[in-house]
Amino acid sequence: PPRLVSFGLSMDGNASFTLTFDETVMASTLNPSAILLQSSVSGGSSYQLTGGIFATDAGHDSTVLQFVPLKADLDAIKLIPTLAVSNVTSFLSVSATLVADMVGNLLAPAVVGPASSFIPDTTRPVLLSVDADLDAGIFVALFSEPVNASSASLACAAVA
């Protein structure tokens, strides 16, 4: 069976996973929901992916496959402060259904890591909308990605 030998992870922008296998695999069989991202080899904080979108052509069979996680998955990962913040907090536990080789053999399940390459999230969140109920004293801001609410400062805010 094929083996996942290493992976790279970018948490910036839309994020991406780059998976490297020991033999050519069928890109069309890639199943990102077979990936559990975890903070250590023994587990720690973790998140089970629910899907992803190919960053390269799904018909491109190779030893290296790249995909972009679903936005909901990326947001959920960013809400776990000890997960995927560096290469040493990024491990993958993969099940056999992740991918198959060119003759249909399923992947050998394994825990792989830490990430061989890691790009942290350096993209600033974008304020998408604001809703205020001045009578109730409620102010709601919607951002493009999860933010640390305790870091918010209304000192710069103005109501127009």
N, C-alpha and C positions, 0 to 999 in steps of 0.2 A: 504493500500500500504506500501511497505518497505520504511524505512527512512535511509539516510546516517547520522550516529550519530557523526562520527569523521573521521579524516584522518591524516596520517603521510606522510611526504615528505622528500625525500633525493635528494639533488641537486648534490651530489658527483658522480663521475664516469658516468655511463649510466643513473643515476637518477632512482627513482621509487616512485610511489604513492601507499600507503596502505590504502584501504578504508574499514571502519567498518560500518556495517549495523545493524539495530535492529532486523533483522530476516534473515534466510538463503535465499540467492539469487542464481539464476542460473548463474554460471560463464560464460556459453556460450552466455549469452545475454549482457555481459558487452560491453559498447560502449563509449570508452574514449573521442570521439568527442563531447559528451554531457556535457563536463566539460569546464567551463570558470574559469581559474585561475585568481584571482584578488588580489590586494594589500590591500584591506580593505573590511569590511562588506558591505559598501555602493558602492563599485566599485573601484574607483581609477584606477591605471594602471592595465591592464588586457591582457590576451592572451587566445584565444580559441584553445584548443587542436584539432589536426586533426586525431589523432589515437594513438595507443599504442600496445605493445606486452605483453602477459601474462608473468609474472615472475613465476607464478605457473601454473600447469596443468589447461587448460581451462575447463576440465571436473570436476574440484574439486569445487562443490557447497559448499558455506560456508557463514558465517557472515562476513568474512574478505577476501577481494580480493586484489591482488597486481599486478600492471602492470608497465612496463617500457615505458616512452613516446618515440615517434619517435625522432630520432636525430635532424631532422629539427625543431621540436617543442622545444626541449631542448635548441638548439642554439638560437632560437628566444626569448625564455624566458630570457636567460642569457644576451640578448641585451637590456633588459628593466631594468635599474638600481634600480628601486624601487619595483620590483616584485620578490617574492620568495628569498629574501636575509636573512630572518629569519622567525621564526614561526609567528610573528605578521605582516608580509607582505605577508602571504600565506593564502588565503581563497578560497573556491571552491563554485561556483554557478553551481548547477547541474540541468539539465532538466530531465523530466520524462523518457526519452529514455536511461538514463544511464544504467539501469539494471531492471530486473523483478524478482519477487519472484518465489517460486516453483510452484505457480498456475497461473503465468502469469501476476500478477498485476504489473503495472509500478511504478517506484519510485515516491515518493512525492517530487516535485521540492523544492529546498531550497538553502540557502546560509549557508555554514558550515565553521566554523573556529573560531579563528586561528588554524593552524595546531597543533595537539596534540603532535606531535614529529617532529623535523626538524633536518636534517643533512646538513650543508652548503657544498658548493663546495670547497674542499680543494685539489683536484687533479690539479697539475700543467699542463698547456697546453704543448703539444708536438709540436715542429717545424717539419712539415711534408715535406715541400719543400721550396726552395728559387729560385727566378728567378730575374736576374739583367740585366738591359740594361744600361751599363756604358756610352754609348754615350748620351743617353737621361737622365741619372741620376735617373733612376727608379729602385727601389728595392722592390720586392714583396715577402712577406713571408706568407706561408699557415700554419695555426695552426690547431690542432685537435678540438679546440673549440673557440668561440669568445674571443678576447682579447681586452684590453683597449689600443688602438693605442698610446695614449699620454704617456703610461708607457714604450714604447719601447725605447731602448737605443742602438745606433749603436756603442757606445764606445767599446763594447766587440766584434764587428763583424770584421772579416778579410776576404778578398777576396783571394782565392787560385787559 
